[in-house]
Amino acid sequence: MSQEDAHPLPPRNAFIHNSAIAGAIIAPIAMALPPRKVDIRFFVLAGAFSLATNQLAYEYTGQSIYGRFGSRMGSMFGTDLPEGAKRTQQLLREQRERQAAEKKSEEEKKGLAKVLNDTWMGGESEDWREKRAEEHRKKFAEGKGFGDIIMEQVAEVFSGSDKKKQDGEGSSTPPTEKK
């Protein structure tokens, strides 16, 4: 009774059970039929026989042939890690997960900060203050006042002429001012 408690038998599916019985009987007979050569047909039939017998062993004993083979090889070669190595492996795994989560959150914050900065700055570069101050100095030199400068900026915003102005600036400035 103790063996039955240790490995309770799995429930049987009638179709799979009958197919496994048929495969365990028919596959070796088909391998023995002519032509008897080792080709793809032989390997397919050998694989079918192996899977069928493995399924039957699993249904009758609760443990498959491949599972038994793996547990025996594991006990012979001792593939199980010592407790200290398992603990170190777990700590390394947790550390990698934390670092990946931190990196992901930092990237999300940077991405959000970039979007917010672009929205706030309106697409302007970092040195927009110096450029604006230079424009103001030129307009003051032309004799315009604060009211004129403000009215031009409001007109630029409503008409969207800022982009056109930047595109046309290169061609309208005389060569002496570029120096």
Disulfide bonds with the S-S distance in Angstrom:
none
